[in-house]
């Protein structure tokens, strides 16, 4: 009886499948009819269809242009490299043209930009407003948790400075013969953190890499040679622009957020500091020729030992710019503080403390 009942169920199921199949064909739903027929004809087909459907539902959704652009910038990819990666999964990665359109959203308005043959500058108010707006979009999930008092007491802290440098001359014709692109002088700022609440005790966001050029915002650059007068002129220009700044207002979910700005000139070197403080004198130690010769011989001896015992080139000039001292040289030199103390003749305890200080300065703030 059970066998007979089972055969009847199978026969009825097939008849219903056949009826549904014919109805589906008549309605023009050929694909649905075929799927239904496959499922009812074979018991294993239903499991296969279910597994395939579940796998497709759990598939990773395609990347948005914003997510793809983030990967493009983080990995420092070229267009060709990105297109090679996209070729592995075109459904997941958007085309490069969409990345270009997304990149346009990160630029300040063109109306705030002024360009001449020897100068390019961005209106400071527009540049800060754009920076705050982009950070607000990135921090939306955090900002919506703030209360009304905190929304009106937001402060963005920025550091700024200026400096000049020489550069390679290009085959560019200027309208004035006196103009040249052999030197460049640039001013910029970097957002450090966003705080709110009483006395700014609540930190909303903090720049994870404050010394990196990633968050650097150029304000103005000119093809002029760095000098005391040029430096003072640039400082006065930026101080006057800061006096005209007004609070930035951002609307998120029908709530208004007010950001005030606090700028501090900290990105400077010794020459800029002397120009800013009107200090024309510098300190110098008077040394006899014998003492100079002794110091040069000691320096060469230390350099030779570093080269032979640690395979490091220490304080040697490089072609066209700078010297061999960099972060990698410093890390390798301080790896063995005992050897470094022996080579330089400095007390080992002092050398070890210098290593700890440098590690703290260069480490991420989140680790401390």
C-alpha positions, 0 to 999 in steps of 0.5 A: 500500500505504501509503495502504491501511495508513493507511486501515486504521489510521484504521478500526481506531482508529474501531472501537476508539473506538466500542467504548470509547464503547459500553463507557463509556456502559454503565459510565455514563462518558459524559463520558470516552466523549465525550472519547475519541471527540472525540480519535480522530475529529479529529487536532487535538482531541488537541492541543487537549485536551493544551494545555487540560490543561497550561494547567489544571495550570499554573494558579495555585493558590487563595490560602490564608486566610493569604495573602489576609489578608496581602494584605488587611493590606498593602494596607490594604483595606476589606471592600468593596474586598476583595470587589470584588477577589474578584469578579474571581476567586472561585476564587482568593480565599477569601471574607471570612468565612474571613479573619475566622476566620484573623484570630482566630488572630492574637489573644492568648487572651481569658483574658489580657485584662482590661477595665474602664470606664477601662482595658484591659490584656493580661497581659505574659507571654501577649502575649510568648508569643503574639508569639514563637509567631507569629514562630516560625511565620513563621520556621519554615524558618529555625528548623529549620536551627538546631543544638541549642545555638542552639535553646536560646539564642534571645533576642528583643529588644524595646523598650518605652515609654509616653506619653499624649495628648489625644483626642476625647471620645465620648458614653459614660457612665461609672459614675463621674462623675470618669471621662473619656475626654478623655485616654489613657495607653498602654504598648506594646512592639515586637519588634526582633530575634531572636538566638541563639548565643554572645553573640547574634551570629547574627541569626535575624530583624530587624524591617524597620520598627522605627519602624512601628506594624505590629509594635507590641503595646499592653500597657495603656491607661487613660483618665487624664491624663499626669502625673509620678505616672502615668508613674512608676506605669506604669513601675513596673507594667511593670518588675514585670511583666518580673521575673515573665517566664519563657522562652517554649518553642515546639515545631516538628517535635518540637524545642523552642525556648527564647526568653528576653526582653530588654526595653529602655525606649527609646520615651520622650520628654523628659517621660517621661525626666524622670519616670523619672529623677526630674528635675524641672528643665529648662534654658532660655535667658534672652533679652532682649525684643530678642533674642526679637523678632529671632528671631521676625522671622528665623523669619518671614523664613525661613518666607516664603522657604520658602513662596515659593521651595520652596512649603513650609509650615515649622513652622506650627501645624495645626488641633487638633494638631502643625505642618506639619513632617513627613517629606515636608516634610523630604525636599523641604527637603533636596532642594536643600541649597544653597538650604536653606543660603541661606535659613536662613543655615547653612553648606552643608557642615553642611546637606549632612551633616544631609541624609546623617544623616537619610537614613541614619536613615530608610533600611532597614537592609538597604541598609547 
